Amino acid sequence: MKKLFYIGVLLLLVFEVANVYFIMPMPGSQQMRSIDVAYFLYRWRWAFRLVLGAMILVSVRAAWRAPDRRKWLVPASLVVVAGAAYAANFLMAADHMFLPPSVVSMQPAPLNKVKTDRLVVGIDVNGEARAYPIRFLGYHHQVRDIVAGKPVLVSYCTVCRTGRVFVPAVDGQPETFRLVGMDHFNAMFEDKTTGSWWRQANGEAIAGPKKGEFLAEIPSEQVTLKEWLSLHPSSLILQADASARDEYAKDYAFEKGTSRKKLTGTDTISWRPKAWVVGIALNGRSKAYDWNRLRREKIVNDDVGGQPIVLALASDSTSFFAFERPAPSMRFTLRADSLVANGKAYAFTGLGDGVALKPVFASQEFWHSWREFHPGTTTY
């Protein structure tokens, strides 16, 4: 019975560590194909705790009464396993470390307090424009809002540098999500109804009853707030949440790529894991464009999946836009902050001379993220 006590303590300790190891950025954990193991441990966590707790409970008296001088190991073991359980379920729980805003405050430009050189994730839903500063999204990971009468889930993962906006619904029904951890360095959300785990980078359910399904994505753009307001002057802008003010980045290091932190820092040399790329996926194909090269060339006429596209960088060298080219022979150049082809100019909204270019969703992210979630990607 004494051995049973220590076996139970050891197994419970291993379980609590394993329950967070596979879904948090620990040494080696994010390189493994272990999401199914992680989900199994998580979904059956109370069964594991009940069985192992029962082993400890029925044998604790025998362990304490054992005729040796090391009785102190019994309370010490219980303290260690209790501490590990507390750390795993509270201190290291993703939804305890990063909280959604307590209040979503959206203000028009005249009342805005966000500096206009900050990066934002911008959306336009049926003519209603909203901008969500990455500085805030980077901490919250998700912000729920109502735009043009429709609910939206604006998300961001600083470890992948991925901004995505989704319709927060599963099977056509409104859904709520919580941050549960990460897989291959990308944030994962768990829906309340089915308990499925959804990948932030593409909205795919990677574990649980909805595995293989996708959340509907809403097109978005990553630009400076100044550029966004020049294109959408009536846009509302997300303001800082007073309760999280101390959690927000105090500088521009992440946004400008000057950070060298292990998880969120940037590689300045092209095609290294943490180097920036702009990724485009069309017609079942994907392609990555080196950010350093884009900053040199400013504009790229190319094709992805057989679709001619144009990718352009604004004069701020930060904001970027992508559109379908109506024809392969129609090649664009840049003039100030306009696209020009065949003597006609198009704004970065895609509008020009009564004609609208069709926008293409383009994502700036770390190279390791794009190649992981687009395994067949080519490079420009």
PATORFI-933664 format. One line per 5 residues: their letters; for each residue z, x, y of C-alpha. Coordinates in pm, whole numbers. Layout:
! PATORFI-933664
a	Z,X,Y ~ ...
//
This chain:
! PATORFI-933664
mkklf	0,0,0 ~ 67,291,233 ~ -289,416,183 ~ -420,64,243 ~ -260,66,588
yigvl	-423,390,694 ~ -757,292,542 ~ -746,-34,738 ~ -658,147,1061 ~ -935,402,1013
lllvf	-1200,140,931 ~ -1099,-78,1226 ~ -1114,222,1457 ~ -1460,316,1325 ~ -1577,-44,1363
evanv	-1463,-77,1726 ~ -1636,248,1817 ~ -1954,155,1628 ~ -1960,-187,1792 ~ -2027,-26,2130
yfimp	-2184,303,2023 ~ -2525,156,1937 ~ -2558,-49,2258 ~ -2422,196,2515 ~ -2560,532,2636
mpgsq	-2364,758,2402 ~ -2490,1084,2247 ~ -2782,1001,2018 ~ -2728,626,2023 ~ -3030,535,2235
qmrsi	-3277,735,2029 ~ -3203,543,1708 ~ -3386,237,1573 ~ -3052,69,1525 ~ -3073,-263,1707
dvayf	-3046,-468,1387 ~ -2732,-279,1282 ~ -2585,-322,1630 ~ -2657,-695,1630 ~ -2510,-740,1281
lyrwr	-2187,-564,1380 ~ -2162,-765,1700 ~ -2231,-1109,1547 ~ -1979,-1048,1266 ~ -1723,-870,1481
wafrl	-1447,-1127,1432 ~ -1497,-1132,1055 ~ -1463,-752,1046 ~ -1153,-766,1266 ~ -995,-1043,1060
vlgam	-1042,-864,727 ~ -937,-522,853 ~ -650,-668,1054 ~ -526,-844,740 ~ -537,-514,550
ilvsv	-321,-355,817 ~ -82,-648,841 ~ -4,-673,469 ~ 51,-299,433 ~ 228,-204,756
raawr	578,-261,613 ~ 504,-43,311 ~ 367,232,533 ~ 678,219,753 ~ 917,227,459
apdrr	744,516,285 ~ 997,793,212 ~ 863,1070,433 ~ 933,1208,777 ~ 607,1101,939
kwlvp	688,738,1010 ~ 582,792,1369 ~ 221,787,1244 ~ 250,412,1186 ~ 315,304,1548
aslvv	91,585,1673 ~ -194,456,1456 ~ -147,103,1586 ~ -146,223,1946 ~ -466,424,1892
vagaa	-656,138,1732 ~ -531,-109,1996 ~ -643,130,2271 ~ -984,173,2111 ~ -1025,-205,2082
yaanf	-929,-255,2446 ~ -1165,17,2567 ~ -1455,-111,2356 ~ -1417,-473,2457 ~ -1320,-436,2821
lmaad	-1357,-90,2975 ~ -1690,-19,2804 ~ -1828,-373,2788 ~ -2146,-390,2996 ~ -2070,-732,3143
hmflp	-1730,-604,3258 ~ -1876,-290,3415 ~ -2164,-459,3603 ~ -2108,-805,3747 ~ -2356,-1057,3887
psvvs	-2301,-1135,4257 ~ -2023,-1380,4328 ~ -2234,-1531,4607 ~ -2612,-1510,4645 ~ -2666,-1487,5020
mqpap	-3028,-1502,5133 ~ -3107,-1452,5501 ~ -3425,-1456,5712 ~ -3540,-1138,5885 ~ -3360,-1207,6219
lnkvk	-3024,-1228,6035 ~ -3095,-958,5778 ~ -2858,-659,5757 ~ -3054,-458,5497 ~ -3235,-153,5635
tdrlv	-3610,-205,5625 ~ -3681,130,5458 ~ -3493,21,5144 ~ -3690,-68,4831 ~ -3701,-432,4726
vgidv	-3833,-639,4439 ~ -4034,-911,4608 ~ -4161,-1242,4474 ~ -4370,-1523,4617 ~ -4335,-1857,4439
ngear	-4559,-2132,4572 ~ -4555,-1981,4918 ~ -4181,-1911,4932 ~ -4112,-1539,4951 ~ -3788,-1361,4859
aypir	-3688,-995,4865 ~ -3411,-843,4650 ~ -3302,-490,4748 ~ -3293,-248,4455 ~ -2969,-107,4596
flgyh	-2799,-435,4502 ~ -2995,-509,4186 ~ -2914,-165,4048 ~ -2548,-259,4021 ~ -2571,-631,3942
hqvrd	-2857,-590,3690 ~ -2935,-960,3734 ~ -2942,-1207,4022 ~ -2997,-1580,3972 ~ -3173,-1771,4248
ivagk	-3369,-2086,4321 ~ -3713,-2031,4475 ~ -3943,-2321,4564 ~ -3711,-2543,4362 ~ -3744,-2327,4052
pvlvs	-3472,-2106,3897 ~ -3552,-1735,3873 ~ -3375,-1440,3712 ~ -3432,-1117,3906 ~ -3338,-813,3698
yctvc	-3335,-436,3733 ~ -3248,-146,3502 ~ -3180,183,3682 ~ -3195,385,3358 ~ -3558,276,3306
rtgrv	-3641,204,3672 ~ -3776,-136,3571 ~ -3771,-439,3798 ~ -3861,-767,3631 ~ -3838,-1134,3727
fvpav	-3817,-1403,3460 ~ -3790,-1777,3423 ~ -3433,-1817,3290 ~ -3520,-2066,3018 ~ -3531,-2059,2639
dgqpe	-3731,-2325,2453 ~ -3797,-2491,2785 ~ -3427,-2539,2857 ~ -3234,-2371,3142 ~ -3034,-2076,3011
tfrlv	-2769,-1835,3132 ~ -2761,-1468,3037 ~ -2504,-1192,3034 ~ -2554,-817,3023 ~ -2465,-707,2669
gmdhf	-2568,-340,2662 ~ -2887,-139,2620 ~ -3145,-39,2363 ~ -3357,274,2410 ~ -3199,302,2755
namfe	-3316,-44,2862 ~ -3075,-320,2960 ~ -3031,-611,2720 ~ -2927,-964,2806 ~ -2771,-1217,2570
dkttg	-2847,-1585,2616 ~ -2549,-1819,2593 ~ -2703,-2082,2365 ~ -2857,-1884,2077 ~ -2685,-1547,2123
swwrq	-3021,-1367,2105 ~ -3063,-1028,2274 ~ -3348,-997,2525 ~ -3500,-671,2648 ~ -3515,-638,3025
angea	-3832,-426,3036 ~ -4058,-699,2896 ~ -3846,-1008,2832 ~ -3876,-978,2454 ~ -3603,-1104,2223
iagpk	-3532,-808,1994 ~ -3242,-950,1793 ~ -3108,-1292,1701 ~ -3262,-1634,1632 ~ -3529,-1593,1900
kgefl	-3642,-1247,1788 ~ -4008,-1190,1872 ~ -4021,-1449,2151 ~ -4065,-1366,2520 ~ -3922,-1497,2844
aeips	-4186,-1617,3089 ~ -4236,-1351,3356 ~ -4284,-1414,3727 ~ -4510,-1162,3907 ~ -4324,-932,4144
eqvtl	-4386,-630,4364 ~ -4179,-321,4440 ~ -4223,-222,4803 ~ -4019,-127,5106 ~ -3861,-417,5289
kewls	-4066,-326,5598 ~ -4390,-355,5401 ~ -4275,-680,5237 ~ -4190,-840,5572 ~ -4523,-732,5719
lhpss	-4692,-931,5442 ~ -4433,-1210,5420 ~ -4265,-1240,5762 ~ -4081,-1562,5671 ~ -3929,-1413,5355
lilqa	-3559,-1443,5283 ~ -3370,-1125,5191 ~ -3075,-1087,4956 ~ -2765,-958,5138 ~ -2479,-748,5004
dasar	-2211,-924,4802 ~ -1882,-849,4977 ~ -1695,-831,4645 ~ -1929,-558,4516 ~ -1984,-357,4834
deyak	-1800,-53,4697 ~ -2019,-53,4384 ~ -2353,-18,4562 ~ -2526,318,4594 ~ -2419,487,4916
dyafe	-2741,682,4967 ~ -3116,675,4897 ~ -3112,928,4611 ~ -3216,685,4336 ~ -3477,508,4545
kgtsr	-3635,825,4680 ~ -3620,1016,4351 ~ -3386,1291,4475 ~ -3110,1209,4228 ~ -3066,1446,3935
kkltg	-2813,1236,3742 ~ -2858,1242,3366 ~ -2928,871,3321 ~ -3078,762,3653 ~ -3208,1086,3805
tdtis	-3576,1174,3846 ~ -3789,1454,3702 ~ -4016,1589,3975 ~ -4268,1736,3729 ~ -4530,1489,3607
wrpka	-4508,1340,3258 ~ -4155,1453,3190 ~ -3930,1176,3052 ~ -3776,1088,3388 ~ -4092,1135,3594
wvvgi	-4229,827,3768 ~ -4540,644,3655 ~ -4704,319,3755 ~ -4781,119,3445 ~ -5039,-157,3411
alngr	-5092,-374,3101 ~ -5398,-598,3068 ~ -5585,-762,2782 ~ -5363,-605,2517 ~ -5405,-253,2657
skayd	-5184,-45,2882 ~ -5225,260,3102 ~ -4987,485,3294 ~ -5068,645,3628 ~ -4880,958,3736
wnrlr	-4691,891,4058 ~ -4743,1245,4190 ~ -5117,1209,4148 ~ -5119,863,4304 ~ -4940,1002,4610
rekiv	-5212,1264,4643 ~ -5513,1038,4583 ~ -5371,721,4746 ~ -5617,493,4565 ~ -5752,469,4211
nddvg	-6052,267,4092 ~ -6020,237,3715 ~ -6018,-13,3431 ~ -5749,-128,3191 ~ -5836,-321,2878
gqpiv	-6194,-357,2999 ~ -6085,-506,3332 ~ -6179,-312,3645 ~ -5874,-261,3868 ~ -5777,-89,4190
lalas	-5435,68,4241 ~ -5343,166,4596 ~ -5054,326,4780 ~ -4956,204,5125 ~ -4923,438,5421
dstsf	-4546,458,5366 ~ -4625,649,5041 ~ -4375,424,4865 ~ -4518,72,4837 ~ -4801,17,4589
fafer	-5035,-267,4498 ~ -5282,-342,4220 ~ -5567,-592,4200 ~ -5856,-679,3975 ~ -6192,-555,4101
papsm	-6442,-845,4092 ~ -6709,-614,3949 ~ -6720,-260,3805 ~ -6960,-157,4081 ~ -6719,-275,4353
rftlr	-6522,36,4442 ~ -6251,34,4704 ~ -6140,284,4963 ~ -5836,281,5190 ~ -5847,224,5564
adslv	-5501,220,5718 ~ -5320,-38,5506 ~ -5630,-225,5397 ~ -5859,-209,5097 ~ -6225,-179,5186
angka	-6529,-248,4966 ~ -6886,-345,5051 ~ -6799,-348,5420 ~ -6520,-602,5376 ~ -6148,-539,5428
yaftg	-5868,-689,5222 ~ -5499,-691,5311 ~ -5241,-590,5053 ~ -5187,-962,4997 ~ -5535,-952,4844
lgdgv	-5680,-1177,5115 ~ -5994,-1086,5306 ~ -6281,-1280,5464 ~ -6178,-1598,5290 ~ -6182,-1429,4950
alkpv	-5872,-1343,4748 ~ -5846,-1051,4509 ~ -5649,-1137,4196 ~ -5325,-936,4187 ~ -5231,-730,3884
fasqe	-4867,-669,3795 ~ -4792,-299,3821 ~ -4455,-143,3746 ~ -4313,184,3869 ~ -4080,321,3604
fwhsw	-3971,631,3423 ~ -4230,770,3184 ~ -3989,753,2888 ~ -3953,380,2947 ~ -4321,296,2980
refhp	-4426,492,2670 ~ -4137,349,2464 ~ -4219,-13,2537 ~ -4597,38,2548 ~ -4644,268,2245
gttty	-5024,252,2257 ~ -5047,338,2624 ~ -5313,570,2757 ~ -5276,785,3066 ~ -5496,823,3372
//
